[in-house]
Each structure stands twice: as structure tokens, then as C-alpha cells.
Amino acid sequence: MKCLLVLLPFICLASASENLVDCANAANLTTFTSFVNSAGLTDVLREQGPFTLIVPTNEAFAKLSPSTVASLQKDSSALANVLQYHVVKGSIYSWDMVSGEILSSLNGHYIRVYSQGSSLYFNQAKVTKVDLQCSNGVIYLVDEVLNVPEGTIVDVIKNPDYNISGFMEFLEAAKLTDVFNRTSSQRYTVFVPSNAAIATLDADYIQKLKSSYIYARHIVDYHVHPGTIHEKSLDHAEHCLQYNNPVLNHAATLQVTDIEAENGVVHIISHVLIPSTLNPGVVG
């Protein structure tokens, strides 16, 4: 059952007679409004709507690497794509937000809403202020820039930049490729061992795991948790393997976290997680 999230709205920092861009300026969200102008979206956010705007603070944008910022500043199309992911059609106030709800961004990607205690999150970003009312929508402030989904979970695993493609062979052996390549209401959190982690296993042992549908299915299932769990929520996920910050099963550390996918989130880990039923002494 979904639980209704109840938050006391913060006092608005701007007059509801101001449009979204003017509201953002009044709230000193200068990095965001500068990027909006560079991406050619100022008129859209001033004249159209209503929109729900998820705005990273100046400090949130400062967390981005200089190379990422420079790349976005050189590519107005890529910058617009990032900013549009922070825009949802319609005015959705905090008292109408439902934990577990999936929102659709202006550029057609999914954003997960969830609560943890009294805090509200959009994907991995914590909301720091809610319900800044504007003439053509409402603004939420967040402490991180949202990561635009990079395709499906399968697309992420195949991305050569991450060096985790070896896990695809387990997905294929387990006949689960279609499951993790499908965009639907089902979401997954996948802990994907790096190629280097897989290479530390004995080659004959790996081959035996891949040669059996049952073995491969056990391996994949052991790296997957139903639902979307970002790094900030891992230590609260009681059934998420055996998580002991920052180690999984007392062996695997998190190397890259919160890679957003259309159907979930991927975390890259340093070791292959082996269930006791498949340890080398049993399978080998």
C-alpha cells in the first residue's frame, strides 16, 4: 500500500504572482537560471506551464565536476536535456506527493519520488525546500543535480565507459536480458560487479556458472533488489543483501553509485557476490 507523504510546506520565498524564472531568481538560484538561459529555456519556463520545477541549489551544481560543467556549457542541447529532466508538467504540491510515485519529466524520462522519515527525495536528490508557489507552477529545491537516465539497465551495463559488460553474459545465461531491457512500472536496483571483479574469479568456475541456467539465475538474482534504491537509502534497506556501509556482504565496496536507468538504478561494485549455495566448494 502506498503511503501518503505529509510535509509541512515551507514559507514561500517568492510571490505567487512571479513566474518560475523570476521565482528562481528571487530565491537566489542563479546557477540554475543561468543554465536555463544558456539552454534557451527561459521563455518556456516564464510563459508556459504549469510546471513542477525541481531546482538544484547553487551548492548542488557546485558538486558537479568542472569537466562536466564545461561539457554542458559547450553543448546547449545536452544542457537542455539535463534541465528538462528537472521539469514535470502540472503543479504538484508536497501534500499530493505519494512515496513510491513515478513522475514523467518534460523530456519523457522517469523520476522516482520517495520519503525517508520526514524527508522527501526525487531519485537521489534530497528536497531542501518545498512548495515555492509561482504564477505558472511550483518549485522544489534539491541538494543534487538529478542524473538523466542512460537508457535501460541493459544499456547501462553495455556502456563501455563503465567497464561492467561482463555481467551481460550472466544475464544472457539466465535468460533475463529482456527483463532488464524493458521499460515498465517494474523497477530494479542492480549491483553490477566490474569486469575487473569478474576477472578475479577462476575461469573454470565462471564457465560453470554460465553453463547452467539455474546457476546463472542465482548469481543475477543475488545482485538484484526489487525497487529503486539510491545510495542515500541503502543503509535503510533492511532486505538489501547484507549492507554494512560502505560494504556489501563484507566484501564488495561501492565504486560508482546512482547510475540512473529508465527501469531502475545501477551501482558498480568491487566484487562478485556469491550466494553460499554457489560457492566454489559447491559448484566447483
Stockholm file with secondary structure:
# STOCKHOLM 1.0

chainA/1-284         MKCLLVLLPFICLASASENLVDCANAANLTTFTSFVNSAGLTDVLREQGPFTLIVPTNEAFAKLSPSTVASLQKDSSALANVLQYHVVKGSIYSWDMVSGEILSSLNGHYIRVYSQGSSLYFNQAKVTKVDLQCSNGVIYLVDEVLNVPEGTIVDVIKNPDYNISGFMEFLEAAKLTDVFNRTSSQRYTVFVPSNAAIATLDADYIQKLKSSYIYARHIVDYHVHPGTIHEKSLDHAEHCLQYNNPVLNHAATLQVTDIEAENGVVHIISHVLIPSTLNPGVVG
#=GR chainA/1-284 SS CCCBCCCCCCCCSSCTTSCHHHHHHHTTCHHHHHHHHHTTCHHHHHHSCCEEEEEECHHHHHTSCHHHHHHHHHCHHHHHHHHHTTEEESCCCGGGCBTTCEEEBTTSCEEEEEEETTEEEETTEEEEEEEEEETTEEEEEESSCCCCCCSSHHHHHHCTTTCCTTHHHHHHHTTCHHHHTCCSSCCEEEEEECHHHHHTSCHHHHHHHHHCHHHHHHHHHHTEEESCCCGGGGGGCTTSSSEETTEETTTEEEEEEEEEETTEEEEEESSCCCCGGGSHHHHC
#=GC SS_cons         CCCBCCCCCCCCSSCTTSCHHHHHHHTTCHHHHHHHHHTTCHHHHHHSCCEEEEEECHHHHHTSCHHHHHHHHHCHHHHHHHHHTTEEESCCCGGGCBTTCEEEBTTSCEEEEEEETTEEEETTEEEEEEEEEETTEEEEEESSCCCCCCSSHHHHHHCTTTCCTTHHHHHHHTTCHHHHTCCSSCCEEEEEECHHHHHTSCHHHHHHHHHCHHHHHHHHHHTEEESCCCGGGGGGCTTSSSEETTEETTTEEEEEEEEEETTEEEEEESSCCCCGGGSHHHHC
//
